[in-house]
Amino acid sequence: MKRYDDFPMMSLIFAIDEAGGIGKDGKIPWYSKKDFAFFVEQTTKTTSDGKRNAVLMGRKCWESIPPKFRPLKGRLNVVVSRSLEPIQTEHLIISNDIDEVLRQLKKAQDENEIETIWNIGGRDIYSWALERDLAEKLVVTHIQNSFDADVKIPEISWDLFEEDVSRASEEQKENDLVFTWNFYNRKA
């Protein structure tokens, strides 16, 4: 697998059900306040003052976020879309050129403005990063239920990653959901 050195490495964050489902009719097929809070914490926190994280997403993911929460607070929101009008502001970039926008993010990382690039989906954006070998971390909510999902996570070469069991959560329960949070790092 060829790594694209002019693109930055990124962390993928996603929730999957037992069958690998991630979406249904443009939405997440389950609701978890706990998991949403976990997502916000993971994608917002930085280890360095003065830096922020970027969240990379596709148009459908962007449109699934209620307008009152867009752009996601405290992060640079980067939306890749062939149909939305391009824009670049302090908190939002909408672009039809994923290669160019990732070069911009790499430059921002090199200049210590961006700490982590979080790939938050959907499926095509996950696939794009996985096919180019750009995933350095996976943060996964494993939902121990099955849903009638019409979108599945793309194939992941799990042998490239090692679970950080010291960070794995205890089993979480909320309403009818049972889930864990698991962290995987790319093997050296």
Secondary structure, 3 states (H helix, E strand, C coil): CCCCCCCCCEEEEEEECCCCEEEECCECCCCCHHHHHHHHHHHHCCCCCCCEEEEEEEHHHHHHCCHHHCCCCCEEEEEECCCCCCEECCCEEEECCHHHHHHHHHHHHHCCCEEEEEEEECHHHHHHHHHCCCEEEEEEEEECCCCCCCEECCCCCHHHEEECHHHCCCCEEECCEEEEEEEEEECC
